[in-house]
Amino acid sequence: MIAFGYILPTLIAILFVGYYAPLVGIVVGFFIHIFVLLIRISEKLDKLLDKTEDGL
């Protein structure tokens, strides 16, 4: 899943940027990766907070 976040932007950037496509793919992929990680962390924290609220 995360690999597509790097590969797909690189392939699209080849059409528009050319030589700098790998750099664009890495930068865009990095932001996609951070976004996905934030969503996953948020979901884990929600589950953790729900468990602690039930215990009180």
N, C-alpha and C positions, 0 to 999 in steps of 0.2 A: 504494500500500500504506500509506504513512504517512498519507496524507490520510484514509483510512478510520479510522485511529486517532484522528483528531480529530472527524470527522463522525459516526461511529457513537455515541460517548459523548455528543455534543451532542444527537443525536436522542433517545437514551434519557433523558437528563437533562430534556428538555422535559416528559416525562410526570411526572417526580417533583419537579423543582425549579422549573420554570416560568421566571420572569424571569431567574434566574441560570444558566440552562442553558449559554449560551456560555462563561461563566467555568468551569463544571464541565467542559465539553468540552475547553477549552484545558488545564486542569490534568491531567485524565486522559490526554489525548492527548500531553502533554509527557512523562509517565512512560512511556507506551507507546513513544514515540519514543526515549527514552533506553534502554529495555530492548532495542529492536530494534538500536540502534546498538552497544550493548555486545556483543550476539551477533555482529554483523558484524565488529566489531573483533577479537573473540576468535577467530573463524574465520580472519581474515587473519593474526593473530599465530601461530596454530597452523601454518598453511601456511608462514609465514616461518621458524619454528623448525624445522620438518621439513626444509626446504631446507638450512638451515645445519648441521644435525646430519649430513646425508648427505655434506656436503663435508668433514667432519672425519675 
